[in-house]
Amino acid sequence: MNTSDIIQLIGILISLATSIAAIMISVKSLKQNSKMIEESTRPYISIYGASTYIGSSDYYIVLKNFGQSSATIHEFLYDFDLAKCTKNTSSSEPFQSIDNSTIVPGQSLHALIDLNKTLKETKVINFHISYSSGIHKYDEDFCLNLSGNLGNFVSHRVNKGEELATISETLQDMYIHSL
């Protein structure tokens, strides 16, 4: 082999190495882009507590899809008997039939509970949710601290003849909480 052949062989090897590196970088970039797109469009199911204080205080356990895609719930478990503390007129347990249900983006489901009665038995409820969207499966665990809102209650007047003031205060609260 002469010098010209060696230089051509080195050039071919450098071109091959550069091409392989470029392909590897492209594949890695495509995987990262795919992961970023999936994370930005996936469903995000969450559990939280919410309160209303119009006339009387009510406490809700809220299940909401904060994501950009629909989610099908496969398993919804919790470690406290919610039927004991529900304020629903029926005696059924909240969320009992939610398995195999679909929740669209922005949709929320509420369970009205008696907070004082529940706090006498437990301060925390742990939830486990398994859900999917398309071929992707997700598992989430939440710890709902029921006493987390204590001390932050805002009550509205409920005096007869002051209904407009109650409505006004409620609308102001809604505006403040939307900021």
C-alpha positions, 0 to 999 in steps of 0.5 A: 500500500502506498501513501495515497492509499493509506491517506484514502483509507484514513479519510474513509475511516474518519468519514465512517466514524463521523457518520456513525456519530451523527446517526447516534446523535440524531437517534438520541435527539429523536428519542429526547424529542419523543419523550418531551412531546409525550410528557407535554401531551400526557394526562396528569391525574391528581388528587387534592382537597378543595373547600367551599365556604358559602353559607357553610363549609364543605370539603371535597376530595377532587380527582382531576386530569391536569394533562393534555390527553384523556386517561383511562383509570385502571385502578383507584385505591385508597387506605380509608373507608370514604363511605364513613364520611361522605356527605352524599345523599346516597350511601355509596362510596365515592369513586367506587365505580371509577375503574375503567372510566375515561377522564378527559383533559380538565375534567374533575370528579368531586366527593363531598366529605364531612371533614370534621368526622374524617379528621377524628379518624384520620389526618391523611388518606393515601391514594394509588391510581393506575391509568393509561393513555394510548400505549403509555401506562402511569402509576401515581401515589398521592398523600392527601393531608386533610388537615392541610387547609385548617386555619386557612378557612374564609367564611362568608356572611350568611345573614338574611338580607345580605345574600348579594354581599355573600355572592359578591364575596364569593365572586371575589374569592373565585377571582383571587383563586384564579390568579 
